[in-house]
């Protein structure tokens, strides 16, 4: 059906901004890893304040390449990667495709981010890396997790695919750990249609990842590589999006603040919390619904809003990874006791959110939520 208020709308550059560059690409006949990809990587290095950025075809491919190259370069040992179960399943899939086993841990009920104590409890002699996720663009506890990894000499590979433009304290997400992977797929705050951006301070690793993404061009690569290049067209969109990104994030924070002021006092609604010194990019507008207090459950609320022309979603995290058929049936993870993850995934709803959302649209959504809830 057509929704009067959809779940999201994209913010993209005008044709006048990109048309000339697109024509140059078409005229040149060089549509991957050429002038604009190199320029985009350099601009990302400045924006993220990281010495090396490697662009590839998607965030998933970025995580696969990062994990594989860390292993093959001898910089990482072990067979398991710790990851939150409450994440888009691409996080777990990347771990498997790179040749590791995911070890799922619980999230925090208030921030929806990975629980650092859960990470600490899951570390073993098999642990090769920790892959934390900034859920819905909300920065997680970087300091505590980084200390866990450093104390145990475990690699830290950040899944920041939803968090481009967010900040942990004063530092941009995308520049942490041994590797930090961001993404620009269609629904992201920083949308370039598709694409992954891998940040690292390790120049040797960056060189290997560039070979890995274009494996057919390098006979000296000693392990199977991937054809996962970013196109020049995506890079052009990225170049024109990057100067606007901080503005998009600021606008989304204003939208989120309005949502919070309108909905925070309603019994049964718990909006995702963040640390005061962190800046979320509010990739989505997530909250949990307590049926007993609100008067209906998450699914009933989605249907009630749908009847009013408003698209709300349980988003992509239901089922959580440890209960997904791709993992539950193969490793018995469905018996894992992840209480918060189960609660959040069963009760989460994401309301409409986009960078240029108008005040009257937010108020209409909030009014509908108030109307259908417990009187």
C-alpha positions as CSV (number, residue, x, y, z in Angstrom):
1,X,0.0,0.0,0.0
2,X,1.0,3.6,-0.3
3,X,1.7,5.3,3.0
4,X,1.1,9.0,3.6
5,X,4.1,8.9,6.0
6,X,6.6,6.2,4.9
7,X,9.2,4.6,7.2
8,X,12.0,6.8,5.6
9,X,12.8,9.1,2.7
10,X,16.3,9.5,1.1
11,X,18.3,12.6,1.1
12,X,20.3,12.7,-2.1
13,X,22.2,15.3,-4.1
14,X,20.5,17.1,-6.9
15,X,21.1,16.0,-10.5
16,X,22.8,19.4,-11.2
17,X,25.4,18.4,-8.6
18,X,26.3,15.0,-10.0
19,X,25.3,15.1,-13.7
20,X,28.6,16.5,-15.0
21,X,30.6,14.0,-13.1
22,X,28.4,11.1,-14.3
23,X,28.9,12.3,-17.9
24,X,32.7,12.4,-17.3
25,X,32.6,8.8,-16.1
26,X,30.5,7.6,-19.1
27,X,32.9,9.4,-21.5
28,X,36.0,8.0,-19.9
29,X,34.7,4.4,-19.8
30,X,36.4,3.9,-16.4
31,X,33.6,3.0,-14.1
32,X,35.4,1.4,-11.1
33,X,38.4,2.3,-8.9
34,X,39.3,5.3,-10.9
35,X,39.5,9.0,-10.3
36,X,36.4,9.5,-8.2
37,X,36.8,6.4,-5.9
38,X,40.4,7.6,-5.1
39,X,39.1,11.1,-4.4
40,X,36.3,9.8,-2.3
41,X,38.7,7.7,-0.2
42,X,40.9,10.8,0.4
43,X,37.9,12.9,1.4
44,X,36.8,10.2,3.8
45,X,40.2,10.1,5.4
46,X,39.9,13.8,6.2
47,X,36.3,13.5,7.4
48,X,37.0,10.5,9.6
49,X,40.5,11.6,10.6
50,X,41.9,8.2,9.8
51,X,45.0,7.6,7.6
52,X,43.6,4.9,5.3
53,X,40.2,4.3,3.8
54,X,39.4,1.5,1.4
55,X,36.1,1.6,-0.5
56,X,34.3,-1.5,-1.6
57,X,30.9,-2.6,-2.9
58,X,29.0,-2.8,0.4
59,X,29.3,-2.8,4.2
60,X,29.0,-6.5,4.3
61,X,31.9,-6.9,1.9
62,X,33.9,-4.4,3.9
63,X,33.5,-6.6,7.0
64,X,34.3,-9.8,5.1
65,X,37.4,-8.2,3.6
66,X,38.6,-6.8,6.9
67,X,38.3,-10.0,8.8
68,X,39.8,-12.1,6.0
69,X,42.8,-9.8,5.5
70,X,43.4,-9.6,9.3
71,X,43.6,-13.4,9.4
72,X,45.6,-14.0,6.2
73,X,48.1,-11.3,7.1
74,X,48.9,-13.1,10.4
75,X,47.6,-10.1,12.4
76,X,44.8,-12.1,14.0
77,X,44.5,-15.6,15.4
78,X,41.5,-17.6,16.6
79,X,38.4,-19.1,15.1
80,X,35.6,-17.1,16.7
81,X,34.3,-13.5,16.5
82,X,32.1,-12.1,19.3
83,X,29.1,-10.1,18.0
84,X,25.8,-9.0,19.4
85,X,22.8,-11.1,18.4
86,X,20.7,-7.9,18.3
87,X,22.1,-6.7,14.9
88,X,21.2,-6.9,11.3
89,X,22.1,-10.4,10.3
90,X,24.8,-9.1,7.8
91,X,27.1,-8.7,10.8
92,X,26.9,-12.5,11.5
93,X,26.9,-13.4,7.9
94,X,30.2,-11.5,7.3
95,X,31.8,-13.4,10.1
96,X,30.8,-16.7,8.6
97,X,31.8,-15.8,5.0
98,X,35.2,-14.7,6.3
99,X,35.7,-18.2,7.8
100,X,34.9,-17.6,11.5
101,X,32.2,-18.7,13.9
102,X,30.0,-16.0,15.4
103,X,29.6,-16.0,19.2
104,X,26.4,-14.2,20.0
105,X,26.1,-12.0,23.2
106,X,23.4,-10.0,24.7
107,X,22.4,-6.3,24.3
108,X,21.6,-3.6,26.9
109,X,17.8,-3.1,27.2
110,X,18.0,0.7,27.3
111,X,20.6,1.5,24.5
112,X,20.0,-1.7,22.4
113,X,23.8,-1.8,22.1
114,X,26.0,-4.7,22.9
115,X,26.6,-5.4,26.6
116,X,30.3,-5.0,27.4
117,X,30.0,-7.5,30.3
118,X,28.5,-10.0,27.8
119,X,31.6,-9.6,25.6
120,X,33.9,-10.1,28.6
121,X,32.1,-13.3,29.6
122,X,32.3,-14.7,26.0
123,X,36.0,-14.2,25.5
124,X,37.9,-17.5,25.3
125,X,41.1,-18.9,23.8
126,X,39.3,-19.2,20.5
127,X,38.4,-15.5,20.3
128,X,40.0,-13.8,17.2
129,X,38.1,-10.6,17.3
130,X,35.2,-8.6,18.8
131,X,32.7,-7.0,16.4
132,X,30.6,-4.4,18.3
133,X,27.8,-2.7,16.4
134,X,26.5,0.9,16.9
135,X,22.9,-0.1,16.8
136,X,20.6,2.3,14.8
137,X,23.6,4.7,14.7
138,X,23.8,5.0,18.5
139,X,27.4,4.9,19.6
140,X,28.1,2.0,22.1
141,X,30.5,1.9,25.0
142,X,33.7,2.3,22.9
143,X,36.0,2.9,25.8
144,X,35.1,-0.2,27.8
145,X,35.0,-2.4,24.8
146,X,38.4,-1.1,23.5
147,X,39.9,-1.8,26.9
148,X,38.6,-5.3,26.9
149,X,40.2,-5.9,23.5
150,X,43.5,-4.3,24.4
151,X,43.9,-6.1,27.7
152,X,43.5,-9.5,25.9
153,X,45.3,-8.6,22.7
154,X,42.1,-9.3,20.6
155,X,41.4,-7.5,17.4
156,X,38.5,-5.0,17.3
157,X,36.5,-4.8,14.1
158,X,33.7,-2.2,14.4
159,X,30.5,-2.6,12.5
160,X,29.6,1.0,12.1
161,X,27.5,0.4,9.0
162,X,24.5,2.3,10.5
163,X,26.5,5.0,12.2
164,X,28.1,7.2,9.6
165,X,28.0,10.8,10.9
166,X,27.7,9.7,14.6
167,X,30.3,10.6,17.2
168,X,31.6,8.9,20.3
169,X,32.5,11.9,22.5
170,X,34.3,14.2,20.0
171,X,35.5,11.5,17.6
172,X,33.7,10.4,14.5
173,X,32.4,6.9,14.3
174,X,34.3,5.1,11.5
175,X,37.8,5.7,12.9
176,X,38.0,3.3,15.8
177,X,39.6,-0.1,16.5
178,X,41.9,-2.0,14.2
179,X,39.3,-1.7,11.5
180,X,36.1,0.3,11.3
181,X,33.5,-0.4,8.6
182,X,30.8,2.1,7.5
183,X,28.3,1.8,4.8
184,X,26.2,3.8,2.3
185,X,23.4,1.5,1.3
186,X,20.0,2.8,0.2
187,X,18.3,3.4,3.6
188,X,21.3,4.8,5.4
189,X,21.7,8.4,6.6
190,X,24.7,8.6,4.3
191,X,23.2,7.0,1.2
192,X,25.2,6.5,-1.9
193,X,23.0,3.7,-3.3
194,X,25.4,1.0,-2.0
195,X,29.0,0.8,-0.9
196,X,31.3,0.1,2.0
197,X,34.1,2.2,3.5
198,X,36.8,0.6,5.6
199,X,38.9,2.8,7.9
200,X,42.2,1.7,9.4
201,X,45.4,3.1,10.8
202,X,47.3,0.1,9.5
203,X,48.7,1.0,6.1
204,X,50.0,-2.5,5.4
205,X,46.5,-3.9,6.1
206,X,44.9,-1.2,3.8
207,X,47.2,-2.2,1.0
208,X,46.2,-5.9,1.4
209,X,42.5,-5.0,1.5
210,X,42.8,-3.1,-1.8
211,X,44.2,-6.2,-3.4
212,X,41.5,-8.3,-1.9
213,X,38.7,-6.2,-3.3
214,X,40.2,-6.5,-6.8
215,X,41.7,-10.0,-6.5
216,X,41.7,-10.8,-10.3
217,X,44.3,-8.0,-10.8
218,X,46.9,-9.4,-8.4
219,X,48.7,-12.6,-9.0
220,X,50.6,-12.3,-5.7
221,X,47.5,-12.5,-3.5
222,X,48.0,-15.8,-1.5
223,X,44.3,-16.4,-0.6
224,X,41.1,-16.1,-2.6
225,X,40.1,-12.5,-3.0
226,X,36.8,-10.9,-4.0
227,X,35.5,-8.8,-6.8
228,X,34.0,-6.1,-4.7
229,X,34.9,-2.7,-6.1
230,X,33.0,0.5,-5.5
231,X,31.8,2.1,-8.7
232,X,32.7,5.6,-9.8
233,X,29.1,6.5,-9.7
234,X,28.7,5.6,-6.1
235,X,31.9,7.5,-5.3
236,X,30.5,10.7,-7.0
237,X,27.3,10.5,-4.9
238,X,29.5,10.0,-1.8
239,X,31.7,13.0,-2.6
240,X,28.6,15.3,-2.9
241,X,26.9,13.7,0.1
242,X,29.9,14.0,2.5
243,X,29.7,17.9,3.0
244,X,26.0,17.5,3.8
245,X,26.3,14.6,6.3
246,X,26.7,16.6,9.5
247,X,23.7,18.6,8.5
248,X,21.7,15.5,8.0
249,X,22.7,14.2,11.4
250,X,21.8,17.6,13.0
251,X,18.4,17.5,11.4
252,X,17.7,14.0,12.5
253,X,18.6,14.9,16.1
254,X,16.0,17.7,16.0
255,X,13.4,15.2,14.7
256,X,14.4,12.7,17.4
257,X,14.2,15.4,20.1
258,X,10.6,16.2,19.0
259,X,9.6,12.6,19.1
260,X,11.1,12.3,22.6
261,X,9.3,15.4,23.8
262,X,6.0,14.1,22.5
263,X,6.2,10.4,23.4
264,X,8.5,10.1,26.5
265,X,5.8,10.5,29.0
266,X,3.5,7.8,27.5
267,X,3.3,4.7,29.7
268,X,4.8,1.6,28.0
269,X,7.0,3.5,25.5
270,X,10.8,3.3,26.0
271,X,12.8,5.2,23.5
272,X,16.4,4.2,22.8
273,X,18.8,5.8,25.2
274,X,22.3,7.2,24.5
275,X,25.2,8.4,26.5
276,X,25.2,12.2,27.0
277,X,28.6,12.7,25.4
278,X,27.7,10.7,22.3
279,X,26.0,12.0,19.1
280,X,23.7,9.4,17.5
281,X,22.9,9.8,13.8
282,X,19.3,8.4,14.5
283,X,19.4,6.1,11.5
284,X,16.0,5.0,12.8
285,X,13.6,6.1,15.5
286,X,13.5,2.9,17.7
287,X,11.6,2.2,20.9
288,X,10.1,-0.7,22.8
289,X,6.5,-1.2,23.6
290,X,5.3,-2.7,26.9
291,X,1.9,-4.2,26.1
292,X,0.6,-4.1,29.7
293,X,1.4,-0.4,30.1
294,X,0.7,0.8,26.6
295,X,-2.4,-1.2,26.0
296,X,-1.4,-3.1,22.9
297,X,1.7,-4.9,21.7
298,X,4.2,-3.8,19.0
299,X,2.6,-5.7,16.2
300,X,-0.9,-4.3,17.1
301,X,0.6,-0.8,17.1
302,X,2.1,-1.3,13.7
303,X,-1.2,-2.4,12.3
304,X,-3.1,0.5,13.9
305,X,-0.6,3.0,12.5
306,X,-0.8,1.3,9.1
307,X,-4.6,1.9,9.1
308,X,-3.8,5.6,9.5
309,X,-1.3,5.6,6.6
310,X,1.8,5.5,8.7
311,X,4.5,2.9,8.1
312,X,6.2,1.7,11.2
313,X,8.4,-1.4,11.3
314,X,9.8,-4.0,13.7
315,X,12.9,-3.3,11.5
316,X,15.4,-5.9,10.4
317,X,16.3,-7.4,13.8
318,X,13.4,-9.7,14.2
319,X,14.4,-12.5,14.5
320,X,17.6,-11.8,16.3
321,X,20.7,-13.6,15.0
322,X,20.8,-16.3,17.6
323,X,17.2,-17.3,16.7
324,X,17.5,-17.0,12.9
325,X,17.3,-20.3,10.9
326,X,20.7,-19.6,9.4
327,X,22.3,-20.0,12.8
328,X,19.8,-21.6,15.2
329,X,19.5,-24.8,13.3
330,X,23.3,-25.2,12.7
331,X,24.9,-24.3,16.1
332,X,22.1,-24.7,18.6
333,X,22.4,-21.0,19.4
334,X,18.6,-20.8,19.9
335,X,19.1,-22.2,23.4
336,X,21.5,-19.3,24.2
337,X,20.1,-17.2,27.1
338,X,20.1,-13.6,25.8
339,X,17.2,-12.2,27.8
340,X,17.5,-8.6,26.7
341,X,18.0,-9.4,23.1
342,X,14.8,-11.5,23.1
343,X,12.9,-8.8,24.9
344,X,14.0,-6.0,22.6
345,X,13.5,-7.9,19.4
346,X,10.0,-9.0,20.4
347,X,8.9,-5.5,21.4
348,X,10.8,-3.0,19.3
349,X,9.2,-0.7,16.8
350,X,10.8,2.0,14.6
351,X,8.7,5.0,13.7
352,X,9.2,7.1,10.5
353,X,12.5,9.0,10.4
354,X,14.4,10.9,7.7
355,X,16.7,13.9,7.6
356,X,14.2,16.4,6.1
357,X,11.2,15.2,8.0
358,X,8.8,18.1,8.8
359,X,7.5,19.0,12.3
360,X,3.9,18.4,11.3
361,X,4.8,14.9,10.0
362,X,6.4,14.0,13.4
363,X,3.4,15.4,15.2
364,X,1.0,13.4,13.1
365,X,2.8,10.2,13.9
366,X,3.0,11.0,17.6
367,X,-0.7,12.0,17.6
368,X,-1.6,8.6,16.0
369,X,0.5,6.7,18.6
370,X,-1.3,8.6,21.5
371,X,-4.7,8.0,19.9
372,X,-4.4,4.2,19.6
373,X,-2.7,3.6,22.9
374,X,-4.3,3.0,26.3
375,X,-6.7,5.8,27.1
